[in-house]
Amino acid sequence: MKVLLPIVLVLSACASAPPPAKVPQWSSIPRTVLDAFCAEARAEGLAHETPINVVMTTQPVSAAAITALAERSMKALHNAADVAEQMNANLPSMPVDVASDVCPWNAVTRLDRRRDADVMVVQVSAPFANPFQRGETGMLLRLSLGGESSMWFWLPITERNGRWGAGRIRGLGVQE
């Protein structure tokens, strides 16, 4: 009986582990991603009349954002640049749907520090499985003022009945 108990505990722990993360096979980032981000930004006090530029294609993730994502999951990470480089090599570039009834986004092809010096800019990564949290899929969003004083956010996404939905956006403890 004493031998059976550890086996039962191991099997029950395996059975309760979340399934591996599923990553959507999108051809573009749906507008619901930016709508979820906009709703959170408005709830945090970003004025409705504040112009916000959105880079129209997904952007690479930074080592600092990967470090913050690891810290959010209470994981130590010593090679963030290597992890970011490997992730970026596997993340597809795709368009971001900026059409919205929630926020008046201005679509831009790239971040231009001179043009955007006094404008809020949002950049979005392609979706990926969180390497630090089993079973979690999401994407990173970067909000900056013309590329300066940026803040990073994690947006978890989940699939239910063949449809993807956005979870609650969480700020990451990193500023670049």
N, C-alpha and C positions, 0 to 999 in steps of 0.2 A: 504494500500500500504506500510506503514511503517513497518508493521509486516512481509510482504512478502519478503522484501529486506534482512533481516538477514537470513531467511531460504534459500533463493537463494544463498547467500554467503557461508553458511555452506555446502550446497549441492555441490557447485562448488569446494570448497576446498577439499571435500572428493573425488570428481571425479578426481581431478588432483594429488592426492597423489600417489606415486609410489606403485606398487603392492608389496606384501610381497616377500622377497628374496627367490629365489629357489636355493637349494643346490644340486649340482650334486651327483648322486649315482654311483660314480666311484669305480672300484675295485682296481685301482692304480692311482697314480698321473701321468698324461700324460707328455711326454717329452716337450711339448710346454711350460709348466710352467718353467722348468729350462732354456729352450731356451730364453724365454722372460727375465728372470733374467740375463742370460749371456749377452744378447745384451745390456741391461742397464749397467751392470758392465763394459763391454768393452767400451761403450760410455763414461763412467766416468773415464776411464784411466787404468783399470785393464789390464795388459799386456797379450797378447795371450799365452805366454809361461809360465804364472803363473799357477802352479798346483793347482787344486781345488778339494778337497774331498767333496763328497756328502753322507750324511747319507742316506742309502737305504730305510728307513722306516720313516713315518711321526712322528713328535715329538710333545710333548705337548707345549701349549702356556704358556708363563710366565705372571705373574702379571704385570711386567714392560711393556711388549708388549701390554697387554690389556689396561693399563693406557695410553700408547702412542696412541693407536687406539682411545680411548675415547677423548683424547685431540685433535686429528686430526679432530674429528667431533664436537669439541667445547662443549663437555659434561664433567661435573664434575663426578668423580668416586671416592668413598671413600672406597669401599670394593673390590679392584682389585683382591686380593688373592682369595676371595670367588667366584668371577665371573670366574676367570681362572680355579679354581678347578671344578666348575660346567661345564664349557665348555669342559674341558679335560675329564670329565666323559662321555660326550656324543659324543666326536670325535672318529671316528674309526681309528684304526691303519691300515695303508695300505702301500704297497711298492711304491717306487718312481722310475719311469722310468728314468734311467740316460743315456740311449743311446742318442747321440746327434751328429749332424754334425756341430753345432755351437761352442761348447766348449768341450775340452777334459776332461770330468769329471772323477774322480777316485771314484768308488763306495766303500764305507766303511760301515761296519755293525753298528758301533757306533763311537761316538766321543771319541778319546783317547788322552788326553792332552799331554802325553809324545810323542807318535808317531806323533801327529799333531802339535807339538809346533811351527813349522815354516811354517805351511801349512794353506791356506785359507780353511775353512770348511763351507759348506752350509747345513742348516737344514730347513725342510719344514713342516708346519702344514697341517693337513687335511683341506679341504675347509669347511667354515662355514658362516652362515649369520652374517653380522656385526651387533652386538647388539646395536650399536650407530648410525647407518645410515640405515634407512628403505629402503628396496629394494636392498641393496648392499650385494653381496656375494664375498668372496675372501679367501685368505690364507696368513699366515704370513711366511716370510722367514728370517732366521737368518744367517748372514755372520759374521764369527769370524776368528781370527788367533789362531787356536788350542784351541778354546773355550774361549779365552780371547779377550778383546776389541771388543765385538760384536756390530753389528748394526742390527736393525730390519727393515724390509720392509713389506709393504702391497701390495699385488697383487690382484686387483679386477678381477673377472671373470664374464663373462656374457654368457647367452645361447641365441642363435639365430638359428631358424630353426633346432632345435635338436642338434646343435653343440656348444661346449663351446669354448670360446676364452679368451685370456688374455688381460687385459687392461694395462694401463701404471703403472708401478711400482712406488710406492712412499715411500721414506724414512720416517721412524717414528722418532720422537725426543726422542729416548731412546738409551742409551748404557749401557750394563751390564758388 
